[in-house]
Amino acid sequence: MSEEECSDAGIDKILSYRRVPHMATSGKLSIMKAQEAKELMETILGRKKADLAVTNAIVANVYTGELWEDCTVTVKGKWIATVGKGQPDMIGEKTAVIDAQGMTVIPGLIDGHTHLAPLFDAGEFSCYALKSGTTTVIAETMEAFPIGGYEAVLDYLESLSNQPIKFYATAAAMVSISRVCRGMPLAILKKLLKRQDIVGLGESYWQGLIQDPELLLPLYEETRRHGKVVEGHTAGASGNKLMAYLATGVSSCHEPISAEEVLERLRLGIYVMVREGSIRRELEALSSLQASGVDLRRLILVTDGIDPKDLLEKGYMEFVVQKAIACGFSPMDALRMATLNVAEHFGLDGRLGGIAPGKYADMVIIPDIKTIRPVYVISNGRIAARNGEVLVSPRKPVYSKAALASVHIPEPLKAEDFSLPIPGNVPRVKVRVIDQITDLVTAEAQIEMPVRDGEIKVDLERDLIKVAAIDRAHQQGKRFVGLLRGFHMRAGAFATSAAWDTSDIVVVGVKDQDMAEAVNRLRTLQGGTVIYAEGKMLAEFPLPILGLISPLPMEALAEKMAEIVAAAGSLGLPFANPFLTLMTLTGAAIPYLRICEEGLVNLKDGKTLGLIVESV
């Protein structure tokens, strides 16, 4: 139904919400105050008038699976007051009324697992979430913690607070290949878990737990002691290894890539998050699960991260739910996977996930249950978006000085800092090489290399270039230089400060001087992604907040990303998202050989290795 076809008795009141400076949304799951509860009861009993009413609606009841026709939903403050037939006593002269004219009202959508950093400013992101009908987001903090510890996480959480939508977060478990970043100190975790906006411990990779249980099990215990969830990451785990991991109290996983893997995990009692974002799109492959006839109440739809281009062109959670319907899931099941199922998993269902008295007034009006196209979005009882137009303004976060100066490399780097000298007069050496198998997966290759003028040099004929990781926070300037195959890079250097699971800058390159210039540019920018070749900057994307986040508008973010992709392609990189491929070279989650400032790390056993295997 178009905007013109909607009959709004309270149109002036509705439009008066436009350009609100920001909405008073703390990001925390508020406990209803006694006075609020009293006013809510008085409204329900007809003694006070509702602030907002949606009339002539079909309510999608996620609790019963019903489509409840000819309903009115009334709102007092940020809480739902009544749901059902009639309710004329609640509507007064000052009540803003939306006549839904038979359209369907659904709960506000929830993304149960995503990464806003790197890239997104929370305020800018919240506007695009609102357009999509998303009123709650569960984000990770694992990007901020290795950069500045507890204070950086507080900075990041502050940026998420008091936005037009609710942001919750998980504390970082910090499974890292870098020893200086590995593990969340228990004392810090205890402080974070006391916060209402922290809903659990973030994804903790199963290999890290199996290899070092003494590090992670106390964090799991503390999280459970606070009544919060331990989020899992079981990529590649099966059988007894999977069960050993889950037995420690892990509650979920977002890594299954086949219907068989989903079913295995559902049978073991955990929530399974199906990804449909920019990193992985798995809904179509996993939709065959429906043929098994299993209960879907522990299935959740998530993005696990989305890039600016997809957000602008496809949308956000409305796209995901619509695709689930297109893949054959019933509209009610698809809706539950992005509302009630998520809320129940995180223990938020007392206030979120459905349309009922005493729940947050987070609702979306759509044409019908099969058409997830938001006409109105109501967040915290306020009309926040209408036909794709956001009617509220986000809060602009204020970051600390430390967050704006997070790249600490004592001196500018020189070309010789990226050389690979070989001591002794040896003609050849066998070396370990990161072999880029796909855009994300790597393996270890052992290759003989000639020693020329006392050092190993790149070999473009064999697609062998250099890769380095430089610590920018803890052991400032410490670096390790290795070799990489599979980037197909013909010239220049490519560097970013947004390396996964570490406090490193990661850079790949053909010429040592270009690598030094690229890293030095990040030092000047205080973070970002740059591509440098033959004495010239081909593209740069500043990320000045924690070296991870940009304050730019979404359209500008998309343009910057496109510039990086184009510049990387001009140097030979074949990847659809070269930024993501570069970032993951330090990651502790994706197989198998990775790099940090200490050396090469094989994720199969967690051992840190050097470049040289043996002299030949």
C-alpha positions as CSV (number, residue, x, y, z in Angstrom):
1,M,0.0,0.0,0.0
2,S,1.4,3.4,-0.9
3,E,1.8,6.4,1.4
4,E,-1.1,8.1,-0.2
5,E,-3.4,5.1,0.4
6,C,-2.8,5.1,4.1
7,S,-5.4,7.0,6.1
8,D,-3.7,8.7,9.1
9,A,-6.1,10.3,11.6
10,G,-3.1,11.7,13.5
11,I,-1.0,12.8,10.5
12,D,0.1,16.0,12.0
13,K,1.2,14.3,15.2
14,I,3.0,11.6,13.2
15,L,4.9,14.1,11.1
16,S,5.8,16.1,14.2
17,Y,8.2,13.3,15.1
18,R,10.3,14.3,12.0
19,R,13.8,15.5,12.7
20,V,13.8,14.7,16.4
21,P,17.4,15.4,17.5
22,H,17.7,11.9,18.8
23,M,15.5,9.3,20.4
24,A,16.0,8.6,24.1
25,T,17.0,5.0,23.6
26,S,19.7,3.9,26.1
27,G,20.5,0.7,24.3
28,K,19.9,-1.1,27.6
29,L,17.0,-3.4,28.3
30,S,15.1,-1.1,30.6
31,I,13.3,-2.4,33.6
32,M,9.9,-0.9,33.6
33,K,9.7,1.7,36.3
34,A,6.9,1.6,38.8
35,Q,5.5,4.9,37.5
36,E,5.6,3.7,33.9
37,A,3.8,0.4,34.9
38,K,1.2,2.4,36.7
39,E,0.5,4.6,33.7
40,L,0.5,1.6,31.4
41,M,-2.1,-0.1,33.6
42,E,-4.2,3.0,33.8
43,T,-4.1,3.3,30.0
44,I,-5.2,-0.4,29.6
45,L,-8.0,0.2,32.1
46,G,-9.2,3.2,30.1
47,R,-8.3,5.8,32.7
48,K,-5.6,7.4,30.4
49,K,-5.3,7.8,26.7
50,A,-2.7,6.1,24.5
51,D,0.0,8.1,22.9
52,L,-0.2,6.1,19.7
53,A,-2.6,3.6,18.2
54,V,-2.5,1.4,15.1
55,T,-6.0,0.5,14.0
56,N,-7.6,-1.8,11.5
57,A,-4.5,-4.0,11.5
58,I,-3.7,-7.7,11.1
59,V,-1.3,-8.6,13.9
60,A,1.3,-11.3,13.2
61,N,1.3,-13.1,16.6
62,V,4.6,-14.8,16.8
63,Y,3.6,-16.5,20.1
64,T,0.7,-18.4,18.6
65,G,1.4,-18.3,14.9
66,E,-1.9,-16.6,14.2
67,L,-2.7,-13.7,11.9
68,W,-5.0,-11.8,14.2
69,E,-7.4,-9.7,12.1
70,D,-9.1,-6.4,12.7
71,C,-6.9,-5.5,15.6
72,T,-5.8,-2.3,17.4
73,V,-2.5,-1.9,19.1
74,T,-2.1,0.9,21.6
75,V,1.0,2.4,23.0
76,K,1.8,4.3,26.1
77,G,5.3,5.8,26.2
78,K,7.7,3.2,24.8
79,W,5.5,0.3,25.9
80,I,2.7,-1.6,24.2
81,A,-0.5,-1.2,26.2
82,T,-3.2,-3.3,24.5
83,V,-3.5,-5.7,21.5
84,G,-6.9,-6.9,20.3
85,K,-10.3,-5.9,18.9
86,G,-11.6,-2.4,19.3
87,Q,-9.9,-0.5,22.1
88,P,-11.8,2.9,21.4
89,D,-11.5,4.0,25.1
90,M,-7.7,4.2,24.7
91,I,-7.8,6.7,21.8
92,G,-8.1,10.4,22.6
93,E,-7.7,13.7,20.8
94,K,-3.9,13.7,21.4
95,T,-3.4,10.1,20.3
96,A,-1.5,9.7,17.1
97,V,-3.4,7.2,15.0
98,I,-2.3,5.1,12.1
99,D,-5.1,3.5,10.2
100,A,-3.4,0.4,8.8
101,Q,-6.3,-0.4,6.5
102,G,-5.8,-4.1,6.7
103,M,-2.0,-4.1,6.5
104,T,0.0,-6.4,8.8
105,V,1.8,-5.4,11.9
106,I,4.9,-7.4,12.8
107,P,7.4,-7.1,15.7
108,G,10.5,-5.0,15.0
109,L,13.2,-7.1,13.3
110,I,16.3,-8.2,15.2
111,D,19.8,-8.9,13.8
112,G,21.1,-11.4,16.3
113,H,24.7,-11.4,15.2
114,T,26.6,-8.8,13.3
115,H,29.9,-6.8,13.1
116,L,29.5,-3.1,12.8
117,A,33.2,-2.5,13.1
118,P,35.1,-2.2,11.0
119,L,33.4,0.6,9.0
120,F,30.1,1.7,10.5
121,D,29.3,4.7,12.7
122,A,26.4,3.5,14.9
123,G,24.2,6.6,14.2
124,E,24.6,6.4,10.5
125,F,24.0,2.6,10.5
126,S,20.9,3.0,12.7
127,C,19.1,5.1,10.0
128,Y,19.5,2.3,7.5
129,A,18.4,-0.3,10.0
130,L,15.3,1.7,10.7
131,K,14.4,1.8,7.0
132,S,14.6,-2.0,6.9
133,G,12.3,-2.4,9.9
134,T,15.2,-3.4,12.2
135,T,14.8,-2.0,15.7
136,T,17.4,-4.1,17.6
137,V,20.9,-5.2,16.7
138,I,23.3,-7.5,18.6
139,A,26.9,-6.5,17.8
140,E,30.3,-7.8,18.7
141,T,33.0,-5.8,20.5
142,M,35.9,-8.0,19.5
143,E,37.2,-5.4,17.2
144,A,37.6,-2.6,19.8
145,F,39.1,-4.6,22.7
146,P,42.5,-5.5,21.2
147,I,43.0,-1.8,20.2
148,G,42.4,-0.2,23.6
149,G,41.2,-2.7,26.1
150,Y,38.3,-1.9,28.4
151,E,38.4,1.8,27.7
152,A,38.1,1.2,24.0
153,V,35.1,-1.1,24.5
154,L,33.4,1.6,26.7
155,D,34.0,4.1,23.9
156,Y,32.5,1.8,21.4
157,L,29.5,0.9,23.7
158,E,28.9,4.6,24.3
159,S,28.7,5.2,20.5
160,L,25.9,2.5,20.3
161,S,23.9,4.0,23.1
162,N,21.0,6.5,22.8
163,Q,20.5,5.8,19.1
164,P,17.1,5.5,17.3
165,I,17.4,1.7,17.6
166,K,18.5,-0.6,20.4
167,F,22.1,-1.9,20.2
168,Y,23.2,-4.7,22.5
169,A,26.6,-6.2,22.4
170,T,28.7,-9.2,23.5
171,A,32.0,-9.0,25.4
172,A,35.0,-10.3,23.4
173,A,36.4,-13.7,24.3
174,M,39.5,-12.7,22.4
175,V,40.7,-16.0,20.8
176,S,43.7,-14.5,19.0
177,I,46.8,-15.8,17.3
178,S,48.7,-12.9,18.9
179,R,49.6,-13.6,22.5
180,V,49.4,-9.9,23.6
181,C,45.7,-9.9,22.5
182,R,44.7,-13.4,23.6
183,G,42.1,-13.8,26.2
184,M,39.8,-11.4,28.0
185,P,41.0,-10.7,31.5
186,L,38.5,-12.1,34.0
187,A,38.3,-8.8,36.0
188,I,37.4,-6.8,32.9
189,L,34.8,-9.4,31.8
190,K,33.1,-9.2,35.2
191,K,32.8,-5.4,34.8
192,L,31.3,-5.8,31.3
193,L,28.9,-8.5,32.2
194,K,27.4,-6.2,34.9
195,R,26.2,-4.0,32.1
196,Q,22.6,-4.5,30.8
197,D,23.7,-3.7,27.2
198,I,26.2,-6.7,27.3
199,V,24.1,-9.9,26.6
200,G,26.9,-12.5,26.7
201,L,30.4,-13.6,25.7
202,G,31.0,-13.1,22.0
203,E,32.0,-15.8,19.5
204,S,34.8,-18.0,20.9
205,Y,36.4,-20.2,18.3
206,W,36.3,-23.9,19.1
207,Q,39.9,-24.5,18.2
208,G,41.0,-22.0,20.8
209,L,38.9,-23.7,23.5
210,I,40.2,-27.2,22.7
211,Q,43.8,-26.0,22.5
212,D,43.7,-23.8,25.6
213,P,40.7,-24.6,27.9
214,E,42.4,-23.0,30.9
215,L,42.2,-19.6,29.2
216,L,38.6,-19.7,28.1
217,L,36.7,-21.9,30.5
218,P,36.8,-19.4,33.4
219,L,35.3,-16.8,31.0
220,Y,32.5,-19.2,30.2
221,E,31.9,-19.9,33.9
222,E,31.7,-16.2,34.7
223,T,29.4,-15.5,31.8
224,R,27.0,-18.2,32.9
225,R,27.2,-17.0,36.5
226,H,25.8,-13.7,35.3
227,G,22.9,-15.5,33.5
228,K,24.2,-14.6,30.1
229,V,25.0,-16.6,27.0
230,V,28.2,-17.9,25.5
231,E,28.2,-17.5,21.8
232,G,29.9,-20.2,19.7
233,H,31.9,-20.6,16.5
234,T,32.1,-24.2,15.3
235,A,33.4,-23.9,11.7
236,G,34.9,-27.3,10.8
237,A,33.9,-29.0,14.1
238,S,31.9,-32.2,14.1
239,G,31.3,-35.4,16.1
240,N,33.0,-35.6,19.5
241,K,35.0,-32.4,19.0
242,L,31.7,-30.5,18.4
243,M,30.1,-32.1,21.5
244,A,33.1,-31.4,23.7
245,Y,32.9,-27.7,22.7
246,L,29.2,-27.4,23.2
247,A,29.3,-29.3,26.5
248,T,31.1,-26.3,28.1
249,G,27.9,-24.2,27.9
250,V,28.1,-22.7,24.3
251,S,24.7,-21.7,23.3
252,S,24.8,-20.9,19.6
253,C,26.7,-21.1,16.3
254,H,26.5,-19.0,13.2
255,E,28.9,-21.1,11.1
256,P,27.0,-24.1,9.6
257,I,27.2,-24.0,5.8
258,S,25.0,-27.0,5.0
259,A,21.6,-28.3,6.1
260,E,23.3,-31.4,7.6
261,E,25.5,-29.2,9.8
262,V,22.5,-27.2,10.9
263,L,20.6,-30.3,11.8
264,E,23.6,-31.7,13.7
265,R,23.7,-28.6,15.9
266,L,20.0,-28.3,16.4
267,R,19.9,-31.9,17.6
268,L,22.6,-31.0,20.2
269,G,20.4,-28.3,21.7
270,I,21.9,-25.0,20.5
271,Y,20.5,-22.1,18.6
272,V,21.8,-22.0,15.0
273,M,22.2,-18.7,13.3
274,V,21.7,-18.7,9.5
275,R,23.9,-16.1,7.8
276,E,22.7,-14.0,4.9
277,G,25.1,-11.0,4.8
278,S,28.0,-9.7,2.8
279,I,30.5,-12.2,4.1
280,R,28.4,-15.3,3.6
281,R,25.0,-16.0,2.1
282,E,23.8,-19.4,3.2
283,L,20.0,-19.2,3.3
284,E,19.4,-20.9,0.0
285,A,21.8,-23.7,0.7
286,L,20.3,-24.3,4.2
287,S,16.7,-24.0,3.2
288,S,16.5,-27.8,2.4
289,L,16.4,-28.3,6.1
290,Q,12.7,-27.8,5.9
291,A,12.3,-31.2,4.3
292,S,13.4,-32.8,7.5
293,G,10.3,-31.5,9.3
294,V,12.3,-30.4,12.4
295,D,11.2,-27.7,14.8
296,L,12.6,-24.3,13.7
297,R,12.2,-22.4,17.0
298,R,16.0,-22.5,17.5
299,L,16.8,-21.2,14.1
300,I,17.8,-17.5,13.8
301,L,18.4,-15.2,10.8
302,V,21.5,-13.0,11.0
303,T,23.8,-11.0,8.7
304,D,27.2,-11.6,10.5
305,G,28.2,-8.3,8.8
306,I,27.0,-6.3,5.8
307,D,28.9,-3.9,3.6
308,P,27.7,-0.4,2.6
309,K,26.9,-1.4,-1.0
310,D,24.7,-4.2,0.0
311,L,23.0,-2.1,2.7
312,L,22.2,0.6,0.1
313,E,21.1,-1.8,-2.7
314,K,19.5,-4.7,-1.0
315,G,18.5,-3.4,2.4
316,Y,19.1,-5.1,5.8
317,M,17.0,-7.5,7.8
318,E,13.9,-7.0,5.7
319,F,15.9,-8.4,2.7
320,V,16.9,-11.4,4.8
321,V,13.4,-12.3,6.0
322,Q,12.0,-11.8,2.5
323,K,14.7,-14.1,1.1
324,A,13.8,-16.7,3.7
325,I,10.2,-16.6,2.5
326,A,11.4,-16.9,-1.1
327,C,13.5,-19.9,-0.1
328,G,10.4,-21.7,1.1
329,F,10.2,-20.9,4.8
330,S,6.7,-20.1,5.9
331,P,6.3,-16.3,6.5
332,M,5.6,-16.9,10.2
333,D,8.7,-19.1,10.6
334,A,10.8,-16.6,8.8
335,L,9.4,-13.8,11.0
336,R,10.1,-15.7,14.2
337,M,13.7,-16.4,13.1
338,A,14.2,-12.6,13.1
339,T,12.2,-11.7,16.2
340,L,11.0,-14.0,18.9
341,N,13.6,-16.7,18.4
342,V,16.4,-14.2,18.8
343,A,14.9,-12.5,21.8
344,E,14.4,-15.9,23.5
345,H,18.0,-16.9,22.8
346,F,19.4,-13.8,24.5
347,G,16.9,-13.8,27.3
348,L,15.4,-10.6,26.0
349,D,11.9,-12.0,25.3
350,G,10.5,-10.4,28.4
351,R,10.6,-7.1,26.6
352,L,11.4,-7.8,22.9
353,G,10.4,-10.1,20.1
354,G,6.6,-9.9,20.0
355,I,3.6,-7.7,20.1
356,A,2.0,-7.9,23.6
357,P,1.2,-5.8,26.6
358,G,4.4,-4.6,28.4
359,K,6.7,-5.3,25.5
360,Y,8.7,-2.5,23.9
361,A,6.6,-0.8,21.2
362,D,8.9,-1.9,18.4
363,M,6.6,-2.6,15.4
364,V,6.7,-2.6,11.6
365,I,3.7,-2.2,9.4
366,I,4.0,-4.1,6.1
367,P,1.6,-4.6,3.3
368,D,1.0,-8.3,4.2
369,I,2.8,-11.2,5.9
370,K,4.5,-12.3,2.7
371,T,5.7,-8.8,1.7
372,I,8.4,-7.6,4.1
373,R,8.4,-4.0,2.9
374,P,8.2,-1.5,5.8
375,V,5.5,1.2,5.4
376,Y,5.9,2.4,9.0
377,V,8.5,1.6,11.6
378,I,7.8,2.3,15.2
379,S,10.7,2.1,17.6
380,N,10.3,2.7,21.4
381,G,6.8,3.9,20.8
382,R,7.8,6.6,18.4
383,I,7.2,6.6,14.6
384,A,10.7,6.5,13.4
385,A,10.4,5.8,9.6
386,R,7.7,6.0,7.0
387,N,7.9,4.6,3.5
388,G,11.7,4.5,3.6
389,E,12.1,8.0,5.1
390,V,13.7,8.2,8.5
391,L,11.8,10.6,10.7
392,V,14.4,10.8,13.5
393,S,18.0,11.9,13.7
394,P,20.7,9.7,15.2
395,R,22.9,10.8,17.9
396,K,26.4,11.7,16.8
397,P,28.9,9.8,19.1
398,V,31.7,11.7,20.8
399,Y,34.9,9.6,21.0
400,S,37.8,9.9,23.4
401,K,41.2,11.2,22.3
402,A,42.6,7.7,22.6
403,A,40.0,6.4,20.2
404,L,41.0,9.0,17.6
405,A,44.8,8.3,18.0
406,S,45.1,4.6,18.0
407,V,47.9,3.9,15.5
408,H,51.1,3.9,17.5
409,I,54.2,3.1,15.5
410,P,57.1,5.0,17.1
411,E,59.0,5.8,13.9
412,P,58.1,5.9,10.2
413,L,59.0,2.6,8.5
414,K,61.6,2.2,5.9
415,A,62.0,-0.2,2.9
416,E,64.6,-2.2,4.8
417,D,62.1,-2.9,7.6
418,F,60.3,-5.3,5.1
419,S,63.4,-7.1,3.9
420,L,63.9,-10.9,4.5
421,P,67.6,-11.3,5.3
422,I,69.0,-14.8,5.5
423,P,72.0,-15.2,7.8
424,G,74.9,-17.3,6.6
425,N,76.1,-17.9,3.1
426,V,73.3,-20.3,1.9
427,P,72.1,-20.4,-1.7
428,R,68.5,-21.6,-1.1
429,V,66.1,-22.0,1.8
430,K,62.8,-23.8,2.2
431,V,60.2,-21.3,3.6
432,R,56.6,-21.4,4.9
433,V,54.2,-19.5,2.7
434,I,50.6,-18.4,3.3
435,D,48.8,-20.0,0.4
436,Q,45.6,-18.1,-0.4
437,I,43.3,-20.9,-1.5
438,T,40.0,-18.9,-1.7
439,D,39.2,-15.3,-0.8
440,L,39.2,-16.3,2.9
441,V,40.7,-19.8,3.4
442,T,44.5,-20.2,3.5
443,A,46.8,-23.2,3.8
444,E,50.5,-23.7,4.4
445,A,52.8,-24.2,1.5
446,Q,56.5,-25.0,1.8
447,I,58.5,-23.7,-1.1
448,E,62.2,-23.5,-1.9
449,M,63.4,-19.9,-2.5
450,P,66.8,-18.6,-3.8
451,V,68.8,-16.3,-1.6
452,R,70.0,-13.3,-3.5
453,D,72.3,-10.7,-2.0
454,G,71.7,-12.3,1.4
455,E,67.9,-12.0,1.3
456,I,64.7,-13.6,0.0
457,K,62.9,-11.5,-2.6
458,V,59.5,-11.6,-4.2
459,D,58.9,-13.8,-7.2
460,L,56.1,-12.6,-9.3
461,E,56.5,-15.5,-11.8
462,R,55.5,-17.8,-9.0
463,D,53.0,-15.3,-7.5
464,L,55.0,-14.9,-4.3
465,I,54.8,-11.5,-2.7
466,K,55.5,-10.2,0.9
467,V,53.1,-9.9,3.8
468,A,53.7,-8.2,7.1
469,A,51.9,-7.6,10.4
470,I,52.9,-4.6,12.5
471,D,51.6,-4.2,16.1
472,R,50.0,-0.7,16.5
473,A,49.0,-0.9,20.1
474,H,50.8,-3.2,22.5
475,Q,54.4,-3.9,21.3
476,Q,54.3,-0.8,19.2
477,G,56.1,-1.3,15.9
478,K,56.9,-5.0,16.4
479,R,56.5,-6.8,13.1
480,F,56.9,-10.0,11.3
481,V,57.5,-10.3,7.5
482,G,56.5,-13.4,5.6
483,L,55.5,-14.6,2.1
484,L,52.2,-15.0,0.5
485,R,50.9,-16.8,-2.6
486,G,47.6,-16.3,-4.3
487,F,47.0,-12.6,-4.4
488,H,48.1,-12.3,-8.0
489,M,49.5,-8.9,-7.2
490,R,51.7,-7.4,-9.9
491,A,52.8,-4.1,-8.2
492,G,52.4,-1.8,-5.2
493,A,51.2,-2.4,-1.6
494,F,47.9,-2.9,0.1
495,A,47.5,-2.2,3.8
496,T,44.8,-1.9,6.5
497,S,44.6,-1.1,10.2
498,A,41.4,-3.2,10.5
499,A,43.1,-6.6,10.9
500,W,41.0,-9.3,12.5
501,D,41.5,-10.5,16.1
502,T,44.7,-8.5,16.7
503,S,46.0,-5.0,17.2
504,D,48.0,-5.2,13.9
505,I,48.3,-3.4,10.7
506,V,48.5,-6.0,7.9
507,V,50.2,-5.2,4.6
508,V,50.9,-7.1,1.4
509,G,53.2,-5.9,-1.4
510,V,55.6,-6.4,-4.2
511,K,58.1,-3.6,-3.3
512,D,59.4,-3.0,0.1
513,Q,59.3,0.8,-0.4
514,D,55.7,0.7,-1.3
515,M,54.9,-1.4,1.7
516,A,56.7,1.2,4.0
517,E,54.8,4.1,2.3
518,A,51.5,2.4,2.7
519,V,52.0,1.7,6.4
520,N,53.3,5.2,7.0
521,R,50.2,6.7,5.4
522,L,48.0,4.7,7.8
523,R,50.2,6.1,10.6
524,T,49.4,9.6,9.4
525,L,45.7,8.9,8.9
526,Q,45.4,7.1,12.3
527,G,43.9,4.2,10.6
528,G,42.2,3.0,7.4
529,T,42.9,1.1,4.2
530,V,45.3,2.3,1.5
531,I,46.7,1.1,-1.8
532,Y,50.0,2.6,-2.9
533,A,52.1,1.9,-6.0
534,E,55.2,3.3,-7.6
535,G,55.3,6.5,-5.5
536,K,51.6,7.2,-5.8
537,M,48.5,6.7,-3.6
538,L,46.0,4.8,-5.8
539,A,43.2,4.8,-3.2
540,E,42.7,5.5,0.5
541,F,39.9,5.0,2.9
542,P,40.4,6.7,6.3
543,L,39.1,4.9,9.4
544,P,40.1,7.4,12.1
545,I,38.0,6.0,15.0
546,L,40.0,3.2,16.7
547,G,41.5,2.7,13.2
548,L,38.3,0.8,12.4
549,I,35.4,3.1,12.0
550,S,34.5,5.9,9.5
551,P,32.2,8.8,10.3
552,L,31.3,9.2,6.6
553,P,27.7,8.9,5.3
554,M,26.7,5.5,3.9
555,E,26.9,6.6,0.3
556,A,30.5,7.9,0.8
557,L,31.4,4.6,2.5
558,A,30.2,2.7,-0.5
559,E,32.2,5.0,-2.8
560,K,35.3,4.5,-0.8
561,M,34.9,0.8,-0.8
562,A,34.4,0.8,-4.6
563,E,37.6,2.8,-5.0
564,I,39.5,0.2,-2.9
565,V,38.1,-2.7,-4.9
566,A,38.9,-0.9,-8.2
567,A,42.5,0.0,-7.2
568,A,43.1,-3.5,-5.9
569,G,41.8,-5.0,-9.1
570,S,44.2,-2.7,-11.1
571,L,47.1,-4.4,-9.3
572,G,45.8,-7.9,-10.1
573,L,43.9,-8.9,-7.0
574,P,40.9,-11.1,-8.2
575,F,38.8,-11.0,-5.0
576,A,35.3,-9.6,-4.9
577,N,36.1,-7.9,-1.5
578,P,39.8,-7.6,-1.3
579,F,39.5,-5.5,1.9
580,L,37.9,-8.5,3.6
581,T,40.6,-10.9,2.2
582,L,43.3,-8.7,3.6
583,M,41.7,-8.2,7.0
584,T,41.3,-11.9,7.6
585,L,45.0,-12.7,7.2
586,T,45.4,-12.2,10.9
587,G,42.1,-13.9,11.9
588,A,42.0,-16.9,14.3
589,A,38.7,-18.3,12.9
590,I,39.3,-19.3,9.3
591,P,41.7,-22.1,8.3
592,Y,44.6,-22.5,8.4
593,L,47.8,-20.4,8.2
594,R,47.7,-16.9,9.5
595,I,50.1,-14.1,10.4
596,C,50.6,-11.7,13.3
597,E,53.4,-9.6,14.7
598,E,54.9,-12.7,16.3
599,G,55.0,-15.0,13.2
600,L,53.0,-17.4,11.3
601,V,50.4,-19.4,13.2
602,N,48.9,-22.8,12.1
603,L,45.3,-22.8,13.4
604,K,45.3,-26.6,13.4
605,D,47.5,-26.7,16.5
606,G,47.9,-23.0,17.5
607,K,51.7,-23.1,17.2
608,T,53.6,-20.0,16.2
609,L,56.1,-20.7,13.4
610,G,58.9,-18.9,11.7
611,L,59.4,-18.3,8.0
612,I,62.3,-20.7,7.5
613,V,61.7,-24.4,7.4
614,E,65.3,-25.3,6.6
615,S,68.4,-24.4,4.5
616,V,68.8,-26.3,1.3
